[in-house]
């Protein structure tokens, strides 16, 4: 009898071989790699081969999901930071500020309103749902993000920087929802939430991203002058920066996701040799793609038909509200008065604003926040409802955004991209 683990390894190896050899064809089709991984995950799950069985121990599954998605997100947000070469000036980052300061709270509280008014949730559960589903995903959105450091397109820049930052800055609202679940008397914890979960954790995240990455780059450059490291090992500097920044920031109660994104920005700007961050970016992107395979396979394997049907109506309400109303309307409000850089236009082209509104891709970040909430007080019927709404929303996002990304971005490149490019 062949061990199931060996069969899993065979299937994953075969999947990697097929998608690699067919990557040129897949890139031309209205199809994302994530859709393929999701379908294979379902094929390996309980409704087909049954080779991956992860729902026998819910506590174990939640912890496993949290750790895997946590690793994927920190690598992905570092990659986002490395891709961005724009100067750190408010005018240049105006679109990012708008998407974070205006759009993200709009998304969270609008989703919370949907949860409260239409899904029968209390405010704690509703805000937690909003915080879990509000972040756009830096992992699954590679088709619409910056392709390299020379890409200065404003749509791609906005989506990349938004994905890198809002996976970190949704955390205060996740804590808000968790606090509200534990104690519905907000006055007992609201001041602590403001001072610790909002102000302290964000400030520390920014500071630690700089304080950890800068010295490592300096030490690396000094040592390389005297004693060059092994070329094969050199790219592991990026992994060390990610892990050290994240762990040290978490130790002092800062937001590690935010710190790692800032570290990526710092690394991109700190090396005297511009080839170093480029090499790190290539290495990190390969690692990110490999981890994406595992995460989406895992998601596909835990999907169960009956619970998804049980919450299908509620999931549909959330999906329609989020994809077709909240995100597009929130983007429209957030970009009022926004003019493209290096353009004579006084306002952003309506087509670009619509694309910003459509490409609010949900994915690994939402899975992480869901798993985190499981480990910090989310349980019972509320946990089941939020979990299956989240899973279904991510699956629909993987499918509809995956199918639409290639044709829409091709249309954008042909018709609008020249209006949003900048020389920074």
Kinemage of the C-alpha trace (Angstrom):
@kinemage 1
@onewidth
@group {chain A} dominant
@subgroup {mainchain}
@vectorlist {calphas} color= white
{ca unk a 1} P 0.000 0.000 0.000
{ca unk a 2} L 1.534 3.310 -1.093
{ca unk a 3} L 1.648 5.974 1.632
{ca unk a 4} L -0.822 8.840 1.005
{ca unk a 5} L 1.984 11.313 1.724
{ca unk a 6} L 3.978 9.874 -1.193
{ca unk a 7} L 0.933 10.164 -3.456
{ca unk a 8} L 0.487 13.804 -2.365
{ca unk a 9} L 4.119 14.507 -3.247
{ca unk a 10} L 3.637 12.877 -6.647
{ca unk a 11} L 0.501 14.897 -7.441
{ca unk a 12} L 2.084 18.190 -6.334
{ca unk a 13} L 5.225 17.430 -8.335
{ca unk a 14} L 3.111 16.635 -11.398
{ca unk a 15} L 1.122 19.860 -10.884
{ca unk a 16} L 4.302 21.954 -10.714
{ca unk a 17} L 5.656 20.289 -13.843
{ca unk a 18} L 2.451 20.896 -15.819
{ca unk a 19} L 1.922 24.539 -14.791
{ca unk a 20} L 5.594 25.327 -15.404
{ca unk a 21} L 5.681 23.810 -18.882
{ca unk a 22} L 2.306 25.350 -19.735
{ca unk a 23} L 3.005 28.736 -18.096
{ca unk a 24} L 3.463 30.498 -21.443
{ca unk a 25} L 0.053 29.308 -22.612
{ca unk a 26} L -1.678 29.974 -19.276
{ca unk a 27} L -0.353 33.551 -19.222
{ca unk a 28} L -2.180 34.224 -22.509
{ca unk a 29} L -5.483 32.762 -21.364
{ca unk a 30} L -8.187 34.390 -19.202
{ca unk a 31} L -7.076 32.027 -16.476
{ca unk a 32} L -4.906 32.399 -13.385
{ca unk a 33} L -2.569 29.862 -11.866
{ca unk a 34} L -4.547 30.141 -8.618
{ca unk a 35} L -7.651 28.691 -10.318
{ca unk a 36} L -5.639 25.627 -11.326
{ca unk a 37} L -4.224 25.200 -7.821
{ca unk a 38} L -7.706 25.568 -6.335
{ca unk a 39} L -9.176 22.899 -8.614
{ca unk a 40} L -6.326 20.513 -7.825
{ca unk a 41} L -6.818 21.184 -4.097
{ca unk a 42} L -10.502 20.269 -4.429
{ca unk a 43} L -9.486 17.164 -6.423
{ca unk a 44} L -7.149 16.128 -3.582
{ca unk a 45} L -9.771 16.856 -0.916
{ca unk a 46} L -12.568 14.815 0.596
{ca unk a 47} L -14.911 14.978 -2.418
{ca unk a 48} L -12.528 13.256 -4.789
{ca unk a 49} L -9.316 11.394 -3.962
{ca unk a 50} L -9.404 12.253 -0.259
{ca unk a 51} L -5.609 12.543 -0.164
{ca unk a 52} L -5.683 15.688 2.000
{ca unk a 53} L -7.816 15.446 5.122
{ca unk a 54} L -7.455 18.480 7.365
{ca unk a 55} L -10.790 18.965 9.114
{ca unk a 56} L -10.606 16.163 11.660
{ca unk a 57} L -9.057 18.440 14.306
{ca unk a 58} L -10.361 22.002 13.972
{ca unk a 59} L -7.873 23.497 16.463
{ca unk a 60} L -4.945 21.892 14.636
{ca unk a 61} L -6.266 22.977 11.265
{ca unk a 62} L -6.717 26.606 12.369
{ca unk a 63} L -3.186 26.749 13.771
{ca unk a 64} L -1.717 25.113 10.659
{ca unk a 65} L -3.627 27.499 8.382
{ca unk a 66} L -2.508 30.492 10.453
{ca unk a 67} L 1.182 29.564 10.338
{ca unk a 68} L 1.230 28.769 6.619
{ca unk a 69} L -0.653 31.910 5.595
{ca unk a 70} L 1.411 34.034 7.984
{ca unk a 71} L 4.612 32.918 6.242
{ca unk a 72} L 3.136 33.489 2.791
{ca unk a 73} L 1.945 37.002 3.661
{ca unk a 74} L 5.228 38.215 5.185
{ca unk a 75} L 7.147 37.022 2.135
{ca unk a 76} L 4.610 38.606 -0.200
{ca unk a 77} L 4.499 42.031 1.498
{ca unk a 78} L 8.314 42.132 1.492
{ca unk a 79} L 8.163 41.441 -2.242
{ca unk a 80} L 5.704 44.332 -2.648
{ca unk a 81} L 8.117 46.655 -0.864
{ca unk a 82} L 11.057 45.524 -2.994
{ca unk a 83} L 9.141 46.236 -6.214
{ca unk a 84} L 8.493 49.889 -5.355
{ca unk a 85} L 11.175 52.398 -6.295
{ca unk a 86} L 9.096 55.559 -6.113
{ca unk a 87} L 10.441 58.307 -3.824
{ca unk a 88} L 8.823 58.454 -0.403
{ca unk a 89} L 6.918 61.680 -0.985
{ca unk a 90} L 3.266 62.240 -0.164
{ca unk a 91} L 2.413 63.502 -3.658
{ca unk a 92} L 3.862 60.370 -5.257
{ca unk a 93} L 2.104 58.055 -2.770
{ca unk a 94} L -1.179 59.956 -2.925
{ca unk a 95} L -3.101 57.043 -4.458
{ca unk a 96} L -1.833 54.669 -1.744
{ca unk a 97} L -2.824 57.067 1.037
{ca unk a 98} L -6.296 57.359 -0.435
{ca unk a 99} L -6.731 53.578 -0.735
{ca unk a 100} L -5.545 52.980 2.831
{ca unk a 101} L -6.912 55.977 4.753
{ca unk a 102} L -10.289 56.197 3.019
{ca unk a 103} L -11.058 53.002 1.115
{ca unk a 104} L -10.044 50.459 3.741
{ca unk a 105} L -12.183 51.912 6.595
{ca unk a 106} L -15.065 52.369 4.135
{ca unk a 107} L -14.770 48.696 3.171
{ca unk a 108} L -14.532 47.470 6.762
{ca unk a 109} L -17.482 49.417 8.129
{ca unk a 110} L -19.654 48.939 5.043
{ca unk a 111} L -19.101 45.181 5.294
{ca unk a 112} L -19.820 45.407 9.009
{ca unk a 113} L -23.075 47.153 8.162
{ca unk a 114} L -23.976 44.322 5.783
{ca unk a 115} L -23.185 41.795 8.507
{ca unk a 116} L -25.276 43.606 11.079
{ca unk a 117} L -28.267 44.474 8.900
{ca unk a 118} L -28.533 41.428 6.621
{ca unk a 119} L -26.645 38.534 8.247
{ca unk a 120} L -27.916 38.731 11.816
{ca unk a 121} L -24.488 39.398 13.345
{ca unk a 122} L -23.740 41.512 16.403
{ca unk a 123} L -21.343 44.421 15.931
{ca unk a 124} L -18.286 42.499 17.137
{ca unk a 125} L -18.856 39.688 14.642
{ca unk a 126} L -19.752 42.134 11.856
{ca unk a 127} L -16.637 44.296 12.320
{ca unk a 128} L -14.489 41.166 12.476
{ca unk a 129} L -15.998 39.980 9.182
{ca unk a 130} L -15.278 43.374 7.654
{ca unk a 131} L -11.675 43.350 8.874
{ca unk a 132} L -11.099 39.808 7.578
{ca unk a 133} L -12.453 40.541 4.093
{ca unk a 134} L -11.348 44.158 3.630
{ca unk a 135} L -7.636 43.575 2.812
{ca unk a 136} L -6.770 43.011 -0.819
{ca unk a 137} L -4.363 40.192 -1.453
{ca unk a 138} L -0.681 40.719 -2.293
{ca unk a 139} L -0.217 37.043 -3.192
{ca unk a 140} L -2.920 36.288 -5.769
{ca unk a 141} L -2.853 39.707 -7.423
{ca unk a 142} L 0.466 39.379 -9.256
{ca unk a 143} L -1.238 39.799 -12.655
{ca unk a 144} L -2.361 43.327 -11.732
{ca unk a 145} L 0.599 44.450 -9.635
{ca unk a 146} L 3.953 45.948 -10.593
{ca unk a 147} L 5.834 43.525 -12.811
{ca unk a 148} L 9.307 44.842 -11.947
{ca unk a 149} L 11.070 47.855 -10.424
{ca unk a 150} L 11.060 49.782 -13.726
{ca unk a 151} L 7.263 49.548 -14.035
{ca unk a 152} L 5.892 52.964 -13.029
{ca unk a 153} L 2.250 52.455 -13.973
{ca unk a 154} L 0.008 54.109 -11.395
{ca unk a 155} L -2.730 51.464 -11.422
{ca unk a 156} L -0.198 48.703 -10.808
{ca unk a 157} L 1.640 50.828 -8.243
{ca unk a 158} L -1.579 51.605 -6.384
{ca unk a 159} L -2.685 47.968 -6.263
{ca unk a 160} L 0.802 46.787 -5.215
{ca unk a 161} L 1.240 49.322 -2.427
{ca unk a 162} L -2.346 48.810 -1.265
{ca unk a 163} L -1.855 45.042 -1.083
{ca unk a 164} L 1.418 45.462 0.800
{ca unk a 165} L -0.013 47.864 3.371
{ca unk a 166} L -3.623 46.913 3.990
{ca unk a 167} L -2.714 43.350 4.950
{ca unk a 168} L -0.963 44.994 7.896
{ca unk a 169} L -3.290 47.884 8.605
{ca unk a 170} L -6.437 45.768 8.798
{ca unk a 171} L -4.996 44.248 11.986
{ca unk a 172} L -6.277 46.981 14.359
{ca unk a 173} L -9.813 46.291 13.169
{ca unk a 174} L -9.358 42.550 13.617
{ca unk a 175} L -8.368 43.280 17.212
{ca unk a 176} L -11.364 45.598 17.506
{ca unk a 177} L -13.691 42.790 16.467
{ca unk a 178} L -12.014 40.308 18.807
{ca unk a 179} L -12.259 42.742 21.742
{ca unk a 180} L -15.941 43.334 20.948
{ca unk a 181} L -16.585 39.570 20.897
{ca unk a 182} L -14.975 39.204 24.319
{ca unk a 183} L -16.647 42.248 25.887
{ca unk a 184} L -19.557 44.107 24.295
{ca unk a 185} L -18.975 47.074 26.636
{ca unk a 186} L -16.582 49.001 24.404
{ca unk a 187} L -15.670 51.513 27.114
{ca unk a 188} L -13.761 48.758 28.949
{ca unk a 189} L -11.164 48.377 26.206
{ca unk a 190} L -11.541 51.154 23.629
{ca unk a 191} L -8.784 53.405 25.037
{ca unk a 192} L -6.368 50.480 25.138
{ca unk a 193} L -7.293 49.625 21.559
{ca unk a 194} L -6.513 53.198 20.452
{ca unk a 195} L -3.197 53.465 22.295
{ca unk a 196} L -1.835 49.926 21.884
{ca unk a 197} L -3.498 48.250 18.900
{ca unk a 198} L -3.718 51.349 16.737
{ca unk a 199} L -1.052 53.945 17.570
{ca unk a 200} L 1.699 51.898 19.235
{ca unk a 201} L 1.592 48.847 16.978
{ca unk a 202} L 1.591 50.881 13.753
{ca unk a 203} L 4.364 53.240 14.914
{ca unk a 204} L 6.521 50.346 16.110
{ca unk a 205} L 5.944 48.481 12.847
{ca unk a 206} L 7.269 51.413 10.821
{ca unk a 207} L 10.231 52.010 13.130
{ca unk a 208} L 11.249 48.346 13.295
{ca unk a 209} L 11.057 47.970 9.526
{ca unk a 210} L 13.717 50.657 9.253
{ca unk a 211} L 15.713 49.759 12.362
{ca unk a 212} L 16.199 46.099 11.432
{ca unk a 213} L 16.650 46.311 7.663
{ca unk a 214} L 19.083 49.253 7.568
{ca unk a 215} L 21.781 47.681 9.795
{ca unk a 216} L 21.542 44.311 8.018
{ca unk a 217} L 22.098 45.962 4.627
{ca unk a 218} L 25.031 47.965 6.055
{ca unk a 219} L 26.615 44.864 7.610
{ca unk a 220} L 26.065 42.866 4.420
{ca unk a 221} L 27.784 45.486 2.280
{ca unk a 222} L 30.727 45.841 4.673
{ca unk a 223} L 31.345 42.095 4.876
{ca unk a 224} L 30.894 41.552 1.130
{ca unk a 225} L 33.739 44.004 0.441
{ca unk a 226} L 36.186 41.980 2.515
{ca unk a 227} L 34.844 38.460 2.321
{ca unk a 228} L 32.273 37.817 -0.444
{ca unk a 229} L 29.697 35.228 0.494
{ca unk a 230} L 28.775 32.154 -1.502
{ca unk a 231} L 26.650 33.204 -4.488
{ca unk a 232} L 24.138 30.436 -3.830
{ca unk a 233} L 23.701 31.561 -0.227
{ca unk a 234} L 23.596 35.297 -0.921
{ca unk a 235} L 19.864 35.540 -1.565
{ca unk a 236} L 19.136 34.125 1.872
{ca unk a 237} L 19.889 37.623 3.180
{ca unk a 238} L 16.366 38.520 2.069
{ca unk a 239} L 14.861 35.667 4.094
{ca unk a 240} L 16.891 36.682 7.138
{ca unk a 241} L 15.661 40.286 6.849
{ca unk a 242} L 12.054 39.093 6.607
{ca unk a 243} L 12.234 36.715 9.564
{ca unk a 244} L 14.297 38.994 11.826
{ca unk a 245} L 12.138 42.032 11.095
{ca unk a 246} L 8.897 40.143 11.615
{ca unk a 247} L 9.919 38.324 14.795
{ca unk a 248} L 11.543 41.313 16.511
{ca unk a 249} L 8.555 43.525 15.689
{ca unk a 250} L 6.104 40.979 17.067
{ca unk a 251} L 8.171 40.709 20.280
{ca unk a 252} L 7.603 44.421 20.974
{ca unk a 253} L 3.904 44.224 20.027
{ca unk a 254} L 4.194 45.934 16.667
{ca unk a 255} L 2.613 44.876 13.397
{ca unk a 256} L 5.086 42.520 11.772
{ca unk a 257} L 3.378 42.651 8.358
{ca unk a 258} L 3.804 46.426 8.268
{ca unk a 259} L 7.426 46.195 9.427
{ca unk a 260} L 8.292 43.681 6.710
{ca unk a 261} L 6.709 45.842 3.989
{ca unk a 262} L 8.703 48.838 5.241
{ca unk a 263} L 11.817 46.640 5.329
{ca unk a 264} L 11.280 45.836 1.649
{ca unk a 265} L 11.133 49.560 0.845
{ca unk a 266} L 14.287 50.160 2.899
{ca unk a 267} L 16.229 47.330 1.266
{ca unk a 268} L 15.301 48.595 -2.214
{ca unk a 269} L 16.731 52.015 -1.351
{ca unk a 270} L 19.701 51.097 0.846
{ca unk a 271} L 21.984 48.932 -1.292
{ca unk a 272} L 24.607 50.888 -3.224
{ca unk a 273} L 24.616 48.121 -5.807
{ca unk a 274} L 21.139 48.198 -7.456
{ca unk a 275} L 21.579 44.602 -8.619
{ca unk a 276} L 21.368 43.303 -5.033
{ca unk a 277} L 17.682 44.114 -4.372
{ca unk a 278} L 16.829 42.947 -7.893
{ca unk a 279} L 18.421 39.571 -7.202
{ca unk a 280} L 16.595 39.362 -3.877
{ca unk a 281} L 13.306 40.196 -5.587
{ca unk a 282} L 13.763 37.391 -8.124
{ca unk a 283} L 14.504 34.915 -5.337
{ca unk a 284} L 11.574 36.074 -3.177
{ca unk a 285} L 9.126 35.954 -6.085
{ca unk a 286} L 10.068 32.332 -6.823
{ca unk a 287} L 9.566 31.429 -3.172
{ca unk a 288} L 6.272 33.325 -3.110
{ca unk a 289} L 4.991 31.390 -6.136
{ca unk a 290} L 5.872 28.071 -4.496
{ca unk a 291} L 4.099 29.013 -1.259
{ca unk a 292} L 1.080 30.201 -3.247
{ca unk a 293} L 0.730 26.690 -4.656
{ca unk a 294} L 0.644 25.156 -1.187
{ca unk a 295} L -1.775 27.701 0.253
{ca unk a 296} L -4.364 27.503 -2.527
{ca unk a 297} L -4.105 23.698 -2.571
{ca unk a 298} L -4.830 23.798 1.150
{ca unk a 299} L -7.830 26.083 0.619
{ca unk a 300} L -9.229 23.797 -2.073
{ca unk a 301} L -8.817 20.744 0.156
{ca unk a 302} L -10.788 22.192 3.091
{ca unk a 303} L -13.831 23.228 1.063
{ca unk a 304} L -16.957 21.262 1.942
{ca unk a 305} L -20.108 21.458 -0.149
{ca unk a 306} L -22.757 21.289 2.575
{ca unk a 307} L -21.464 24.145 4.780
{ca unk a 308} L -20.952 26.296 1.685
{ca unk a 309} L -24.570 25.637 0.680
{ca unk a 310} L -25.758 26.326 4.239
{ca unk a 311} L -24.283 29.826 4.089
{ca unk a 312} L -24.667 30.335 0.332
{ca unk a 313} L -27.277 33.102 0.550
{ca unk a 314} L -25.302 35.015 3.176
{ca unk a 315} L -22.093 34.548 1.191
{ca unk a 316} L -23.812 35.800 -1.961
{ca unk a 317} L -24.999 38.936 -0.143
{ca unk a 318} L -21.432 39.649 1.011
{ca unk a 319} L -19.865 38.909 -2.389
{ca unk a 320} L -22.287 41.085 -4.369
{ca unk a 321} L -22.036 43.878 -1.806
{ca unk a 322} L -18.225 43.772 -1.665
{ca unk a 323} L -17.332 43.226 -5.317
{ca unk a 324} L -20.060 45.244 -7.041
{ca unk a 325} L -20.991 47.981 -4.555
{ca unk a 326} L -18.659 48.574 -1.604
{ca unk a 327} L -15.264 48.319 -3.314
{ca unk a 328} L -16.177 50.205 -6.533
{ca unk a 329} L -18.092 52.928 -4.674
{ca unk a 330} L -15.360 53.171 -2.041
{ca unk a 331} L -12.696 53.604 -4.725
{ca unk a 332} L -14.800 56.233 -6.489
{ca unk a 333} L -15.159 58.208 -3.242
{ca unk a 334} L -11.488 57.760 -2.324
{ca unk a 335} L -10.197 59.002 -5.684
{ca unk a 336} L -12.326 62.159 -5.918
{ca unk a 337} L -10.000 64.958 -6.997
{ca unk a 338} L -7.121 62.563 -7.674
{ca unk a 339} L -5.145 63.584 -10.764
{ca unk a 340} L -2.656 61.209 -12.411
{ca unk a 341} L 1.016 62.015 -11.945
{ca unk a 342} L 2.799 63.482 -14.972
{ca unk a 343} L -0.525 63.988 -16.755
{ca unk a 344} L -2.507 67.023 -17.876
{ca unk a 345} L -5.732 65.363 -16.759
{ca unk a 346} L -7.312 66.955 -13.722
{ca unk a 347} L -8.856 63.711 -12.579
{ca unk a 348} L -8.123 60.025 -12.902
{ca unk a 349} L -9.654 58.392 -15.972
{ca unk a 350} L -13.014 56.737 -15.140
{ca unk a 351} L -11.771 53.462 -16.654
{ca unk a 352} L -8.783 53.425 -14.300
{ca unk a 353} L -11.009 54.129 -11.306
{ca unk a 354} L -13.298 51.268 -12.347
{ca unk a 355} L -10.308 48.907 -12.580
{ca unk a 356} L -9.132 49.983 -9.119
{ca unk a 357} L -12.644 49.192 -7.929
{ca unk a 358} L -12.811 45.796 -9.609
{ca unk a 359} L -9.375 44.460 -8.661
{ca unk a 360} L -10.011 44.162 -4.941
{ca unk a 361} L -8.744 40.580 -4.953
{ca unk a 362} L -9.297 38.608 -1.722
{ca unk a 363} L -7.074 35.698 -0.752
{ca unk a 364} L -4.311 34.612 1.587
{ca unk a 365} L -4.446 37.680 3.835
{ca unk a 366} L -8.103 37.009 4.616
{ca unk a 367} L -7.308 33.351 5.333
{ca unk a 368} L -4.637 34.456 7.802
{ca unk a 369} L -6.942 36.845 9.662
{ca unk a 370} L -9.665 34.200 9.807
{ca unk a 371} L -7.259 31.626 11.266
{ca unk a 372} L -5.932 34.246 13.694
{ca unk a 373} L -9.463 35.008 14.880
{ca unk a 374} L -10.071 31.263 15.419
{ca unk a 375} L -7.156 31.216 17.829
{ca unk a 376} L -8.288 34.357 19.672
{ca unk a 377} L -11.873 33.795 20.677
{ca unk a 378} L -13.907 33.286 17.498
{ca unk a 379} L -15.928 30.104 17.972
{ca unk a 380} L -19.337 28.498 17.722
{ca unk a 381} L -21.971 29.448 15.158
{ca unk a 382} L -20.341 32.838 14.525
{ca unk a 383} L -17.069 31.117 13.644
{ca unk a 384} L -18.770 28.756 11.194
{ca unk a 385} L -20.698 31.579 9.541
{ca unk a 386} L -17.680 33.902 9.168
{ca unk a 387} L -15.438 31.028 8.056
{ca unk a 388} L -17.669 29.770 5.255
{ca unk a 389} L -18.515 33.274 4.059
{ca unk a 390} L -14.780 33.996 3.944
{ca unk a 391} L -13.892 30.751 2.142
{ca unk a 392} L -16.656 31.258 -0.419
{ca unk a 393} L -15.702 34.894 -1.021
{ca unk a 394} L -12.074 33.937 -1.623
{ca unk a 395} L -13.048 31.112 -3.992
{ca unk a 396} L -15.286 33.433 -6.009
{ca unk a 397} L -12.535 36.071 -6.040
{ca unk a 398} L -9.969 33.542 -7.267
{ca unk a 399} L -12.324 32.562 -10.094
{ca unk a 400} L -13.840 35.870 -11.251
{ca unk a 401} L -10.748 38.006 -10.753
{ca unk a 402} L -8.526 35.263 -12.145
{ca unk a 403} L -10.595 35.008 -15.318
{ca unk a 404} L -10.963 38.775 -15.782
{ca unk a 405} L -7.418 39.909 -14.892
{ca unk a 406} L -5.698 39.065 -18.192
{ca unk a 407} L -8.257 40.540 -20.643
{ca unk a 408} L -8.909 43.626 -18.518
{ca unk a 409} L -5.215 44.385 -18.030
{ca unk a 410} L -4.591 43.870 -21.758
{ca unk a 411} L -7.383 46.352 -22.496
{ca unk a 412} L -5.903 48.737 -19.940
{ca unk a 413} L -2.408 48.500 -21.431
{ca unk a 414} L -3.780 49.246 -24.909
{ca unk a 415} L -6.041 52.129 -23.959
{ca unk a 416} L -5.175 53.738 -20.630
{ca unk a 417} L -1.743 52.850 -19.300
{ca unk a 418} L 0.070 55.757 -20.986
{ca unk a 419} L -2.132 58.128 -18.999
{ca unk a 420} L -0.974 56.690 -15.659
{ca unk a 421} L 2.734 56.169 -16.172
{ca unk a 422} L 5.180 58.424 -14.380
{ca unk a 423} L 8.909 58.902 -14.326
{ca unk a 424} L 8.697 59.565 -10.564
